[in-house]
Amino acid sequence: MREVVILLFHGLASRYGHIALRYRSVLVICTQLGLIAAANATAFALRFEGDIPSDYVRLFLWGLPIVVTIYGIGLVMFGIQRGLWRYVGLHDLGRILWASVISSVVFYGVVHGLLGWVAYPRSVIILTGVLSGLFLAGIRLMVRWFREWLHVLSPTARRVLVVGAGNAGELLIRDMLSAADSHYRPVGLVDDDPIKRKMKIHGIPVVGAIEDIPGVARGLVAHEIIVAIPSASTALKQRILAASEGCKVPIKTLPSVKQLLSNPEALRQVRPMSLEDLLQREPIQMDRQELHPLLEGKRVLVTGAGGSIGSELCRQIARYNPATLILFERYENGLFALDLELRAQYPRLTIIPAIGDVTVPERVAEVLQQTEPELVFHAAAHKHVPLMELNPKEAVRNNVLGTKTVAEASLASGVDRFVLISTDKAVNPTSVMGATKRVAEDLLQSLNQRGQTKFTVVRFGNVLGSNGSVVPLFADQIRKGGPVTVTHPEIKRFFMTIPEAVQLVLQASLLGQGGEVFVLDMGEQVKVVDLARNMIVLSGLVPDQDIQIVYSGLRPGEKLYEELFEESEQVEPTAHAKIRRAISASAIESDRLDRAIAHLETAVSHGDDEELIRRLSEAVPSYTPMSSRNIEHIH
């Protein structure tokens, strides 16, 4: 029956709503004037207890047009007719109060002073002011309550449990209740503050603390959980997520304080909570203004521009108004999409999309000669560890020889700065990919001594959401109903977001004076199985119940944990609190490195995989390759 009534009201509102909107101003004015007249009539009735003498009836009728005129002018002067009734608040009620008080004073002056109607009861004048204020405020509150009642009882509204009974929670609930297009229905709040327990915010009760979320969500039949704590620390977000495990509802959150300060309207932009919200460290901070002299008005080239890191590099570099941004990429679809995106966002920026492969010296030299870049960011690389175990020649060809080609061409072209994107897998490598990146690091440090170009290496861990990373893999497995595959229950990795990684690369390009290896202080390593569990909970499912987690065994070349520095490396701080410098204990022997790379090049062209692995071990003494027997049995 309730649903029928609600649908009937919605139907009538839809049918006659456009008529009301067309004549809204007329309806509002007529309604308000009618309420003022009713207030005046009620004042007379109260003054004479319902039995108004005939003399006073005539006085009421003569004075009514004056009352309506004066109060009507008062409403216009205070702009009361312009407010939307469904959004009535204390500010509107205050204006109604002042309009009623001043109109009463003016009416008294006109009736008793100008007209000399001394018989007009003073009590009626006072009651008219009081009642008109009550009637005008009351109808607004009724309209607001009625709209909220319809919305709250709407069968299509999603029931929401709000975490956080502070200012953001109050604003969120108010918006849910008042917004006509809101599809949410708040049913309860939870907050750790004991003072707020059993209190109500806009009629919605605070029903418990964060640890009570599972029972409260089930009891209130919540469809979603929204975290309304913009200033919540990473630890608090993790505690909320842990408490929500088993609720089987999606978890959403509000934008951060920084986003809300820059855009107050962002309060309405409720979004799903993401892994970025749960990183076990604070995001790195940097002075973006410092980068303007480095990038503004400069010619910048990015290799691997279509990849995860490369494309974000291009986006962030474009903000600093470079003279030219050269996008070097061999995958034409990725290059095409990035080119369109950047041209739409930065129409005045000169963008040169260049299709090419870093392993083709002629094409690399041609692009550098035509564009004459001043800065080169080398993000092109093969990075998938198991695939590179199967294809070691391609790993060496791209990661070592491709880096050598671009770096030497940059040196010959007079590039001012060259920044290599490296990986923590280059430290004590156990994989072909890691070993090739270590050779690339050594190569740049060696080249730094041969010319004016400043060669810098940036080393960091895994990037959340990058192409081929565990995050999209887990997301796809969860979408398919599982199982989620983790290689080992104890495997750990460093994680950072793509924007953070790119910030580090840009900061390193500023700090670098040539020959350095910069490493981000990435905090503690995260268990990959915890990452998987968090993703399952964020999807509104229960780990090991709705989605199984299975262990598939370590993949070829894979470590249980990663390292950021080798034991032989000396670690020094930099001007940036979150960036450190790795200094090798022994200087790189350029002649030995040149011979090792020459042997690698020969092995790629004429040798077999075994020969290539042997040569790679010679180039990187800390490399511990897997056995050939294991390579043959990769699945």
Backbone torsions as a table, in degrees:
resi	resn	phi	psi	omega
1	MET	NA	-42.4	-179.3
2	ARG	-60.3	-43.1	-179.6
3	GLU	-63.2	-36.1	179.3
4	VAL	-64.5	-43.5	179.7
5	VAL	-62.8	-44.2	-179.6
6	ILE	-62.1	-46.8	-179.7
7	LEU	-63.4	-35.4	177.9
8	LEU	-63.5	-45.9	178.1
9	PHE	-61.6	-43.6	179.1
10	HIS	-62.8	-37.1	179.3
11	GLY	-66.5	-44.3	178.2
12	LEU	-64.5	-41.0	179.0
13	ALA	-62.2	-39.4	-179.8
14	SER	-69.4	-36.2	-175.3
15	ARG	-73.2	-43.1	-174.4
16	TYR	-105.0	-0.1	-177.0
17	GLY	-62.2	-41.6	-177.4
18	HIS	-67.0	-30.3	177.4
19	ILE	-68.6	-43.6	179.7
20	ALA	-63.4	-38.8	-179.9
21	LEU	-64.9	-39.0	-178.2
22	ARG	-64.0	-39.2	-177.2
23	TYR	-111.5	31.0	-174.2
24	ARG	-59.5	-48.0	-176.7
25	SER	-59.7	-43.9	-180.0
26	VAL	-63.5	-43.5	-179.2
27	LEU	-64.0	-42.6	-179.1
28	VAL	-63.0	-47.5	-178.1
29	ILE	-62.9	-46.1	-179.6
30	CYS	-62.9	-41.1	179.8
31	THR	-63.6	-44.9	-178.2
32	GLN	-65.8	-42.2	178.0
33	LEU	-65.2	-37.2	176.9
34	GLY	-64.3	-38.2	178.1
35	LEU	-68.0	-34.6	177.6
36	ILE	-66.8	-42.9	177.0
37	ALA	-62.8	-41.0	178.9
38	ALA	-64.7	-37.1	178.5
39	ALA	-64.2	-40.8	179.7
40	ASN	-66.8	-42.5	178.8
41	ALA	-64.8	-41.3	179.5
42	THR	-65.4	-35.9	178.9
43	ALA	-62.3	-43.7	176.7
44	PHE	-63.5	-42.5	-179.0
45	ALA	-63.1	-41.1	178.9
46	LEU	-68.5	-39.6	-178.9
47	ARG	-60.8	-38.9	-176.7
48	PHE	-109.7	20.2	175.1
49	GLU	52.4	38.1	174.6
50	GLY	89.4	-11.9	-179.2
51	ASP	-114.7	86.9	-174.5
52	ILE	-85.3	124.6	177.1
53	PRO	-61.6	153.9	-175.8
54	SER	-61.2	-35.3	179.7
55	ASP	-63.5	-38.4	-178.9
56	TYR	-78.4	-24.7	174.1
57	VAL	-63.9	-44.0	177.9
58	ARG	-63.8	-39.0	178.3
59	LEU	-63.0	-39.2	178.1
60	PHE	-63.0	-45.5	-177.9
61	LEU	-67.0	-39.2	178.1
62	TRP	-67.1	-37.9	-175.5
63	GLY	-83.1	-18.2	-175.3
64	LEU	-58.7	-47.4	178.3
65	PRO	-59.5	-33.8	179.4
66	ILE	-68.9	-42.7	178.6
67	VAL	-59.1	-50.1	-177.1
68	VAL	-62.6	-40.7	-179.1
69	THR	-64.6	-50.3	-176.7
70	ILE	-64.9	-45.3	-179.3
71	TYR	-68.3	-35.7	177.5
72	GLY	-62.2	-43.1	177.5
73	ILE	-63.5	-39.2	178.5
74	GLY	-61.7	-40.7	178.8
75	LEU	-64.3	-40.7	179.8
76	VAL	-65.8	-43.7	-179.0
77	MET	-60.5	-36.1	-180.0
78	PHE	-91.4	3.5	175.6
79	GLY	65.0	27.3	-174.7
80	ILE	-71.5	-28.4	-177.5
81	GLN	-71.4	-13.4	-176.6
82	ARG	-90.1	-16.5	-176.1
83	GLY	-72.4	143.4	174.6
84	LEU	-79.1	123.0	-173.1
85	TRP	-63.0	-32.8	-176.1
86	ARG	-71.1	-12.7	179.3
87	TYR	-110.2	20.8	-175.9
88	VAL	-58.3	137.4	179.4
89	GLY	-141.6	-170.6	-177.7
90	LEU	-61.2	-35.3	179.7
91	HIS	-61.5	-43.6	179.3
92	ASP	-66.4	-41.9	-179.8
93	LEU	-64.7	-35.8	177.0
94	GLY	-64.0	-41.3	179.3
95	ARG	-66.3	-38.7	177.6
96	ILE	-62.7	-40.7	179.3
97	LEU	-61.8	-48.3	-178.8
98	TRP	-66.4	-37.9	177.7
99	ALA	-62.1	-40.0	-179.4
100	SER	-68.8	-42.5	-178.7
101	VAL	-64.9	-49.0	-177.3
102	ILE	-66.9	-39.6	178.1
103	SER	-62.9	-37.4	178.1
104	SER	-63.7	-42.7	179.7
105	VAL	-63.9	-44.7	-179.9
106	VAL	-64.3	-41.6	179.9
107	PHE	-62.5	-41.3	177.3
108	TYR	-61.3	-43.5	-179.9
109	GLY	-63.8	-39.7	-179.4
110	VAL	-69.6	-47.5	-174.3
111	VAL	-71.2	-49.3	-176.2
112	HIS	-85.8	-30.2	-177.3
113	GLY	-89.9	-62.1	-175.4
114	LEU	-72.4	-47.2	-174.9
115	LEU	-88.6	-20.7	179.0
116	GLY	71.0	27.3	178.0
117	TRP	-83.3	74.5	-177.0
118	VAL	-68.0	-17.8	179.7
119	ALA	-78.4	-13.4	-179.2
120	TYR	-67.8	117.7	-172.1
121	PRO	-60.2	130.3	176.3
122	ARG	-64.3	-35.7	179.6
123	SER	-61.9	-34.7	178.3
124	VAL	-67.0	-39.3	178.6
125	ILE	-61.5	-45.4	-179.9
126	ILE	-65.7	-45.5	-179.4
127	LEU	-64.0	-35.5	177.9
128	THR	-61.6	-42.7	178.0
129	GLY	-63.7	-44.8	-179.2
130	VAL	-64.9	-48.4	-175.9
131	LEU	-68.9	-37.3	178.9
132	SER	-63.4	-40.2	176.2
133	GLY	-62.1	-43.9	179.2
134	LEU	-64.8	-42.6	-178.4
135	PHE	-66.6	-44.7	-178.4
136	LEU	-65.9	-39.2	177.3
137	ALA	-73.1	-39.2	-176.5
138	GLY	-62.8	-41.8	-178.5
139	ILE	-67.2	-33.5	177.6
140	ARG	-67.1	-44.3	179.2
141	LEU	-65.4	-35.4	177.9
142	MET	-65.0	-43.4	178.8
143	VAL	-62.2	-44.3	179.4
144	ARG	-63.1	-46.9	-180.0
145	TRP	-61.4	-40.8	-178.2
146	PHE	-64.3	-43.6	179.6
147	ARG	-65.1	-41.9	178.0
148	GLU	-65.8	-37.0	178.5
149	TRP	-63.0	-44.6	177.3
150	LEU	-61.0	-41.8	-177.5
151	HIS	-68.9	-44.0	-177.3
152	VAL	-63.9	-36.6	-178.7
153	LEU	-89.1	3.7	179.8
154	SER	-62.1	128.4	-179.2
155	PRO	-68.3	-15.2	-178.1
156	THR	-94.8	-10.3	-177.5
157	ALA	-71.4	141.1	179.2
158	ARG	-87.8	128.5	-178.3
159	ARG	-75.5	128.2	-172.0
160	VAL	-122.4	132.3	169.4
161	LEU	-99.5	121.6	-176.5
162	VAL	-98.4	128.5	176.6
163	VAL	-97.7	115.1	-178.4
164	GLY	112.3	112.6	-179.2
165	ALA	-106.4	34.2	177.9
166	GLY	-92.3	-157.5	-177.8
167	ASN	-61.8	-43.4	-179.2
168	ALA	-64.6	-40.3	177.8
169	GLY	-63.7	-40.8	178.4
170	GLU	-63.6	-45.3	179.7
171	LEU	-64.2	-39.4	-179.9
172	LEU	-64.0	-45.8	179.9
173	ILE	-65.3	-42.6	178.7
174	ARG	-59.3	-42.1	-179.7
175	ASP	-66.6	-40.8	178.2
176	MET	-60.7	-40.5	-176.2
177	LEU	-76.1	-32.2	-172.7
178	SER	-96.3	-26.3	-176.0
179	ALA	-73.7	125.4	-178.1
180	ALA	-66.9	-29.4	-176.4
181	ASP	-95.6	8.9	179.8
182	SER	-75.7	137.4	179.4
183	HIS	-107.2	17.5	-178.3
184	TYR	-111.5	147.3	175.1
185	ARG	-128.4	105.5	179.3
186	PRO	-68.1	132.1	-178.6
187	VAL	-118.4	-10.8	179.5
188	GLY	179.2	163.5	175.7
189	LEU	-127.8	154.1	170.0
190	VAL	-127.2	144.1	-178.5
191	ASP	-158.3	142.5	-178.9
192	ASP	-77.1	-12.0	-179.0
193	ASP	-74.6	114.1	-177.4
194	PRO	-63.7	-24.7	180.0
195	ILE	-65.1	-29.7	-176.2
196	LYS	-86.9	-7.7	-178.2
197	ARG	-62.3	140.9	178.1
198	LYS	63.5	11.3	172.9
199	MET	-88.2	171.5	178.9
200	LYS	-127.7	142.3	174.8
201	ILE	-120.1	112.6	-175.7
202	HIS	53.0	38.3	177.7
203	GLY	84.2	-2.1	-178.9
204	ILE	-100.0	124.3	-172.8
205	PRO	-80.1	148.1	168.8
206	VAL	-87.1	113.2	-165.8
207	VAL	-107.4	1.8	179.5
208	GLY	166.8	-171.2	178.7
209	ALA	-102.1	179.2	-176.4
210	ILE	-60.6	-39.7	-179.1
211	GLU	-67.8	-13.1	178.7
212	ASP	-88.3	1.3	-174.3
213	ILE	-53.1	-48.1	-176.7
214	PRO	-57.5	-49.2	-178.4
215	GLY	-67.4	-40.2	-179.7
216	VAL	-65.3	-44.6	-179.0
217	ALA	-61.0	-41.1	177.8
218	ARG	-68.7	-43.1	-178.0
219	GLY	-64.5	-37.0	-179.0
220	LEU	-91.2	0.8	-178.8
221	VAL	52.9	50.6	-178.9
222	ALA	-71.6	138.3	176.3
223	HIS	-92.7	-23.5	-179.5
224	GLU	-147.7	156.2	171.5
225	ILE	-117.7	127.5	179.1
226	ILE	-118.0	122.9	178.9
227	VAL	-87.0	110.6	-176.9
228	ALA	-105.7	54.5	178.6
229	ILE	-130.7	82.6	-176.4
230	PRO	-57.9	-28.8	-177.6
231	SER	-92.9	11.0	-176.0
232	ALA	-61.3	135.2	176.5
233	SER	-74.3	166.5	177.5
234	THR	-59.6	-40.8	-179.6
235	ALA	-62.7	-40.4	179.8
236	LEU	-67.0	-40.9	177.9
237	LYS	-62.3	-39.2	178.2
238	GLN	-66.3	-36.9	178.4
239	ARG	-67.1	-39.5	177.5
240	ILE	-63.6	-43.0	179.4
241	LEU	-63.5	-43.6	179.7
242	ALA	-62.5	-39.4	179.3
243	ALA	-68.6	-26.4	-176.5
244	SER	-85.1	-7.2	-178.2
245	GLU	-62.4	129.4	-178.7
246	GLY	99.4	-7.8	-178.8
247	CYS	-74.8	-24.3	-179.6
248	LYS	60.7	34.1	175.3
249	VAL	-131.9	148.1	177.4
250	PRO	-66.6	148.8	-179.3
251	ILE	-111.9	127.7	-179.7
252	LYS	-121.7	169.4	-177.0
253	THR	-147.8	164.9	175.0
254	LEU	-91.0	160.6	174.3
255	PRO	-59.4	164.4	-179.4
256	SER	-72.1	168.7	178.3
257	VAL	-58.9	-41.2	-179.3
258	LYS	-60.9	-42.1	179.4
259	GLN	-68.7	-37.6	-179.9
260	LEU	-68.7	-36.7	179.2
261	LEU	-66.1	-37.3	-179.6
262	SER	-78.6	-24.5	-179.1
263	ASN	-150.2	92.6	-178.1
264	PRO	-57.8	-28.0	179.9
265	GLU	-67.1	-14.0	-179.2
266	ALA	-65.2	-13.0	178.9
267	LEU	-57.3	-31.6	-178.8
268	ARG	-82.0	-7.7	-175.1
269	GLN	-88.7	66.2	176.3
270	VAL	-66.2	131.6	-177.3
271	ARG	-134.4	158.4	176.7
272	PRO	-61.5	139.3	174.3
273	MET	-66.0	138.4	-174.9
274	SER	-120.1	171.4	177.3
275	LEU	-63.2	-30.8	177.8
276	GLU	-59.0	-32.2	178.8
277	ASP	-70.0	-18.9	-173.1
278	LEU	-108.2	10.7	177.5
279	LEU	-57.4	138.7	-174.4
280	GLN	-85.4	38.9	175.4
281	ARG	-165.9	164.8	177.1
282	GLU	-79.8	141.5	177.1
283	PRO	-59.4	147.9	-179.8
284	ILE	-69.0	147.0	178.5
285	GLN	-113.8	145.7	178.7
286	MET	-148.9	157.1	177.7
287	ASP	-86.5	100.7	-176.2
288	ARG	-65.0	-27.1	-178.8
289	GLN	-64.9	-28.6	-179.4
290	GLU	-63.2	-24.6	-175.1
291	LEU	-81.7	-12.7	-178.9
292	HIS	-59.5	-48.0	178.6
293	PRO	-62.4	-27.9	-178.8
294	LEU	-73.2	-39.1	-169.7
295	LEU	-111.9	-31.4	-174.7
296	GLU	-64.3	126.8	178.8
297	GLY	75.2	9.5	-178.2
298	LYS	-101.8	158.1	174.5
299	ARG	-94.4	118.2	-172.4
300	VAL	-122.2	133.3	177.6
301	LEU	-117.6	135.8	177.9
302	VAL	-123.0	119.1	174.2
303	THR	-86.7	152.8	-175.5
304	GLY	63.6	35.3	-172.6
305	ALA	-63.8	-22.5	-178.6
306	GLY	-85.9	-6.7	-178.7
307	GLY	-80.4	-178.4	-177.0
308	SER	-62.6	-52.7	-179.5
309	ILE	-72.7	-44.8	-177.7
310	GLY	-59.1	-44.2	-178.2
311	SER	-67.7	-39.0	177.6
312	GLU	-68.2	-34.8	173.5
313	LEU	-57.5	-47.3	-179.6
314	CYS	-61.8	-41.0	-179.4
315	ARG	-63.0	-45.3	-177.0
316	GLN	-73.7	-37.0	177.8
317	ILE	-63.0	-38.3	-177.3
318	ALA	-61.1	-25.4	-179.2
319	ARG	-67.4	-22.2	-174.5
320	TYR	-96.1	14.3	173.4
321	ASN	55.6	57.7	175.2
322	PRO	-69.1	159.0	178.4
323	ALA	-66.2	-42.6	179.9
324	THR	-146.3	139.7	174.6
325	LEU	-119.3	114.6	-178.0
326	ILE	-100.3	121.2	-179.0
327	LEU	-100.0	106.2	-178.5
328	PHE	-103.0	119.0	-173.3
329	GLU	-157.9	141.3	179.8
330	ARG	-94.6	-16.3	179.8
331	TYR	-92.1	105.7	-169.5
332	GLU	-65.6	-33.9	-178.7
333	ASN	-66.9	-43.3	177.4
334	GLY	-63.4	-40.8	179.3
335	LEU	-65.1	-42.4	-179.4
336	PHE	-61.8	-45.3	-178.5
337	ALA	-64.8	-43.3	-179.8
338	LEU	-66.1	-39.8	179.2
339	ASP	-60.9	-45.8	178.0
340	LEU	-61.0	-44.8	-178.1
341	GLU	-61.1	-47.9	-176.9
342	LEU	-68.9	-38.2	179.3
343	ARG	-66.1	-34.8	178.6
344	ALA	-70.0	-38.0	-176.4
345	GLN	-84.4	-31.5	-178.4
346	TYR	-128.7	73.5	-173.6
347	PRO	-63.4	-22.4	-178.4
348	ARG	-91.0	-6.9	-177.2
349	LEU	-80.7	134.3	175.6
350	THR	-80.5	114.9	-177.4
351	ILE	-118.0	132.6	178.2
352	ILE	-120.4	103.8	175.3
353	PRO	-80.7	123.5	-177.5
354	ALA	-123.8	113.3	175.9
355	ILE	-80.4	129.1	-179.7
356	GLY	-177.6	164.8	-178.8
357	ASP	-115.8	132.2	-177.8
358	VAL	-66.6	-14.2	179.8
359	THR	-89.0	0.5	179.1
360	VAL	-106.1	99.1	-174.1
361	PRO	-57.6	-37.7	-177.2
362	GLU	-63.5	-42.4	-179.0
363	ARG	-70.0	-40.8	178.8
364	VAL	-60.7	-47.3	-179.7
365	ALA	-63.2	-38.8	-179.5
366	GLU	-62.8	-45.5	-179.2
367	VAL	-65.7	-42.1	179.7
368	LEU	-65.7	-38.6	179.2
369	GLN	-67.6	-37.7	-177.8
370	GLN	-75.6	-34.0	-172.8
371	THR	-102.9	-22.4	179.1
372	GLU	48.4	60.5	-179.3
373	PRO	-69.1	151.4	175.3
374	GLU	-98.2	-27.1	176.8
375	LEU	-128.5	138.8	176.6
376	VAL	-126.4	126.2	173.5
377	PHE	-109.3	114.9	-173.4
378	HIS	-98.4	96.1	-179.6
379	ALA	-106.2	-7.2	-178.7
380	ALA	-70.3	126.3	179.3
381	ALA	-171.3	154.7	165.9
382	HIS	-87.1	131.8	-171.8
383	LYS	-127.7	-10.8	-175.4
384	HIS	-79.2	114.3	-172.4
385	VAL	-59.3	-53.8	-177.9
386	PRO	-63.5	-38.3	179.7
387	LEU	-64.8	-36.8	179.8
388	MET	-73.1	-25.1	172.5
389	GLU	-66.0	-34.1	178.6
390	LEU	-79.6	-26.4	-174.9
391	ASN	-128.6	62.6	-175.1
392	PRO	-63.6	-31.8	-180.0
393	LYS	-63.6	-41.7	179.7
394	GLU	-68.1	-34.1	177.2
395	ALA	-62.8	-45.9	179.2
396	VAL	-67.5	-43.1	-178.1
397	ARG	-59.2	-43.6	-175.5
398	ASN	-83.7	-51.1	-171.8
399	ASN	-77.8	-32.5	-179.2
400	VAL	-98.5	-60.6	-175.1
401	LEU	-69.6	-35.1	176.3
402	GLY	-65.0	-43.0	176.9
403	THR	-62.6	-42.0	179.1
404	LYS	-61.2	-43.4	-179.4
405	THR	-61.2	-49.4	-178.0
406	VAL	-67.9	-41.1	-177.8
407	ALA	-65.9	-44.9	-179.9
408	GLU	-67.7	-36.9	176.8
409	ALA	-66.4	-36.6	177.7
410	SER	-66.1	-40.4	178.3
411	LEU	-62.7	-43.5	-179.4
412	ALA	-68.8	-29.2	-177.2
413	SER	-87.7	-3.5	179.0
414	GLY	78.2	28.7	176.0
415	VAL	-61.1	138.3	-176.8
416	ASP	-75.6	-47.5	-178.1
417	ARG	-133.5	142.2	178.4
418	PHE	-132.6	122.7	-177.3
419	VAL	-118.2	123.8	178.9
420	LEU	-98.4	131.8	173.9
421	ILE	-86.2	114.8	-179.5
422	SER	-115.7	-169.8	-171.9
423	THR	-144.1	155.2	175.9
424	ASP	-66.2	-16.3	178.2
425	LYS	-71.6	-9.2	175.9
426	ALA	-79.3	-8.4	179.7
427	VAL	-90.9	122.3	-176.5
428	ASN	43.8	58.8	-170.5
429	PRO	-65.4	144.2	172.4
430	THR	-117.6	1.5	-178.1
431	SER	-124.3	157.1	175.8
432	VAL	-60.4	-43.0	-179.0
433	MET	-59.9	-48.3	-180.0
434	GLY	-61.9	-40.1	-180.0
435	ALA	-65.9	-39.2	179.5
436	THR	-67.1	-36.2	177.9
437	LYS	-69.9	-30.7	176.8
438	ARG	-68.8	-39.4	176.0
439	VAL	-61.0	-41.1	179.6
440	ALA	-62.8	-40.7	177.0
441	GLU	-59.6	-49.2	-179.1
442	ASP	-61.7	-38.2	-178.5
443	LEU	-61.2	-44.6	-178.2
444	LEU	-66.3	-39.8	177.8
445	GLN	-64.0	-33.1	177.6
446	SER	-71.3	-43.5	-179.0
447	LEU	-65.9	-25.0	-177.7
448	ASN	-60.9	-21.3	-178.1
449	GLN	-90.0	1.0	-170.4
450	ARG	-108.9	1.9	-178.2
451	GLY	-172.6	-163.7	-176.5
452	GLN	-87.6	-16.2	-177.6
453	THR	-67.9	133.5	177.6
454	LYS	-91.5	109.9	-179.8
455	PHE	-95.6	127.4	-178.0
456	THR	-130.8	142.9	177.7
457	VAL	-112.7	137.7	175.1
458	VAL	-119.2	120.3	-176.2
459	ARG	-114.4	127.9	176.6
460	PHE	-151.3	173.5	-174.9
461	GLY	-88.8	-156.0	-176.2
462	ASN	-65.5	150.4	-179.0
463	VAL	-112.7	124.7	-179.8
464	LEU	-65.1	128.8	173.7
465	GLY	83.2	1.4	179.3
466	SER	-71.4	160.7	-178.5
467	ASN	-58.6	124.8	176.9
468	GLY	84.7	-0.8	179.5
469	SER	-76.5	173.7	-176.1
470	VAL	-67.9	-25.1	-175.2
471	VAL	-64.4	-55.4	176.6
472	PRO	-63.8	-30.2	177.4
473	LEU	-64.8	-48.8	178.4
474	PHE	-62.4	-41.7	-179.5
475	ALA	-59.6	-41.7	179.3
476	ASP	-67.1	-40.5	179.2
477	GLN	-66.4	-38.6	178.0
478	ILE	-66.9	-40.7	179.7
479	ARG	-61.3	-32.9	-179.8
480	LYS	-85.8	0.5	178.5
481	GLY	93.3	8.4	177.3
482	GLY	87.9	-178.7	0.1
483	PRO	-79.0	160.8	172.4
484	VAL	-91.0	125.9	-175.0
485	THR	-100.2	122.6	174.5
486	VAL	-117.4	136.8	-173.4
487	THR	-69.0	-36.4	-176.1
488	HIS	-154.7	141.8	-177.9
489	PRO	-64.5	-20.2	-177.2
490	GLU	-106.6	3.2	-176.4
491	ILE	-68.3	135.9	-177.6
492	LYS	-127.5	153.0	177.7
493	ARG	-145.6	151.9	168.0
494	PHE	-80.1	142.4	178.8
495	PHE	-133.7	146.0	173.5
496	MET	-149.4	164.4	178.2
497	THR	-85.7	159.7	179.1
498	ILE	-60.3	-46.3	178.4
499	PRO	-59.6	-37.5	177.7
500	GLU	-64.0	-42.9	179.6
501	ALA	-59.8	-42.9	-178.2
502	VAL	-69.8	-37.7	175.0
503	GLN	-57.5	-42.3	179.5
504	LEU	-63.7	-43.2	179.6
505	VAL	-59.7	-46.0	-179.7
506	LEU	-66.2	-40.0	179.0
507	GLN	-65.3	-39.3	179.0
508	ALA	-63.9	-37.3	179.3
509	SER	-65.0	-26.0	177.7
510	LEU	-81.8	-41.9	-178.1
511	LEU	-72.9	-31.9	-171.6
512	GLY	-65.3	131.5	174.0
513	GLN	-111.3	4.7	177.0
514	GLY	113.1	127.3	175.6
515	GLY	87.9	-0.3	-176.6
516	GLU	-88.1	156.1	167.7
517	VAL	-118.6	111.5	-179.5
518	PHE	-97.1	139.9	-177.9
519	VAL	-132.3	134.5	178.7
520	LEU	-79.1	137.1	170.6
521	ASP	-74.5	98.2	-169.8
522	MET	-95.6	11.1	178.5
523	GLY	73.4	-149.4	-177.9
524	GLU	-87.3	150.3	174.8
525	GLN	-72.0	150.3	-177.1
526	VAL	-108.3	134.3	174.7
527	LYS	-67.0	130.2	-178.6
528	VAL	-64.4	-32.9	178.7
529	VAL	-66.7	-33.6	175.8
530	ASP	-66.9	-36.9	176.6
531	LEU	-60.5	-44.5	180.0
532	ALA	-63.2	-44.5	179.8
533	ARG	-62.5	-42.4	179.0
534	ASN	-61.0	-42.2	-179.3
535	MET	-65.2	-37.1	179.0
536	ILE	-66.8	-44.4	179.3
537	VAL	-64.3	-41.8	179.0
538	LEU	-62.2	-24.1	178.6
539	SER	-84.0	0.1	179.8
540	GLY	82.3	22.7	-178.8
541	LEU	-121.3	170.1	-176.8
542	VAL	-110.5	122.2	177.9
543	PRO	-60.4	141.9	178.3
544	ASP	64.7	6.5	174.5
545	GLN	-123.3	-63.5	174.7
546	ASP	-81.1	-38.6	-179.9
547	ILE	-127.1	122.8	179.3
548	GLN	-82.6	145.6	171.8
549	ILE	-109.0	121.1	-179.2
550	VAL	-118.7	151.5	-179.2
551	TYR	-107.0	122.9	-172.9
552	SER	-100.3	-5.5	-178.0
553	GLY	92.2	149.8	180.0
554	LEU	-59.2	137.3	178.7
555	ARG	-83.4	161.0	-179.8
556	PRO	-55.2	130.9	178.0
557	GLY	81.4	1.9	-172.9
558	GLU	-93.3	137.4	176.3
559	LYS	-95.3	159.9	172.2
560	LEU	-72.3	-32.5	179.1
561	TYR	-146.0	158.2	-179.2
562	GLU	-104.3	163.5	178.4
563	GLU	-128.2	149.9	178.7
564	LEU	-101.1	-23.5	-179.2
565	PHE	-136.4	148.8	170.2
566	GLU	-85.5	157.8	-178.9
567	GLU	-60.8	-32.0	-177.5
568	SER	-78.5	-9.9	-178.1
569	GLU	-87.1	138.5	174.7
570	GLN	-91.6	134.8	-176.6
571	VAL	-104.2	126.3	179.9
572	GLU	-125.8	146.4	175.2
573	PRO	-74.9	164.1	175.5
574	THR	-125.4	-176.1	178.4
575	ALA	-66.5	-18.2	178.4
576	HIS	-98.6	129.7	-173.6
577	ALA	-62.3	-28.8	-175.0
578	LYS	-101.5	6.3	-178.8
579	ILE	-121.4	131.1	176.7
580	ARG	-120.3	163.2	-177.7
581	ARG	-112.8	130.8	176.6
582	ALA	-99.2	121.7	-178.8
583	ILE	-115.7	121.9	-178.8
584	SER	-70.0	141.3	-178.8
585	ALA	-67.9	-29.3	-179.1
586	SER	-121.5	140.8	180.0
587	ALA	-69.0	147.4	-179.8
588	ILE	-75.0	128.0	178.1
589	GLU	-83.7	106.3	-174.5
590	SER	-59.8	-41.1	-178.9
591	ASP	-63.8	-43.9	179.7
592	ARG	-64.2	-40.8	-179.7
593	LEU	-66.0	-41.7	179.0
594	ASP	-61.0	-42.5	178.9
595	ARG	-65.2	-40.7	-179.1
596	ALA	-63.6	-41.4	179.6
597	ILE	-69.4	-36.8	176.5
598	ALA	-61.9	-41.6	177.5
599	HIS	-64.4	-39.1	177.3
600	LEU	-62.8	-42.1	-179.7
601	GLU	-63.2	-40.7	177.8
602	THR	-65.5	-41.9	-179.8
603	ALA	-64.9	-36.0	177.9
604	VAL	-64.9	-38.7	-176.0
605	SER	-81.4	-37.7	-169.9
606	HIS	-128.8	-14.5	-175.3
607	GLY	-95.0	179.8	175.2
608	ASP	-101.3	-178.7	-176.8
609	ASP	-64.4	-37.3	179.6
610	GLU	-62.0	-43.0	178.2
611	GLU	-63.4	-40.6	-179.3
612	LEU	-64.4	-43.1	179.4
613	ILE	-63.4	-39.9	179.3
614	ARG	-63.1	-44.6	179.1
615	ARG	-66.0	-34.8	178.1
616	LEU	-67.2	-36.3	177.2
617	SER	-66.0	-35.1	177.2
618	GLU	-68.1	-37.5	-179.3
619	ALA	-71.8	-32.4	-178.5
620	VAL	-125.1	93.3	-177.3
621	PRO	-58.4	-28.8	-178.5
622	SER	-83.0	0.3	-179.5
623	TYR	-76.3	128.5	176.1
624	THR	-113.8	92.6	-175.5
625	PRO	-73.4	155.6	174.5
626	MET	-78.9	162.5	-177.3
627	SER	-75.0	156.5	179.6
628	SER	-64.6	-29.5	-179.9
629	ARG	-64.0	-41.9	178.3
630	ASN	-66.3	-37.4	-179.6
631	ILE	-60.4	-38.1	-176.4
632	GLU	-69.8	-17.3	-175.9
633	HIS	-112.1	26.7	174.9
634	ILE	-73.1	134.4	177.4
635	HIS	-106.9	NA	NA
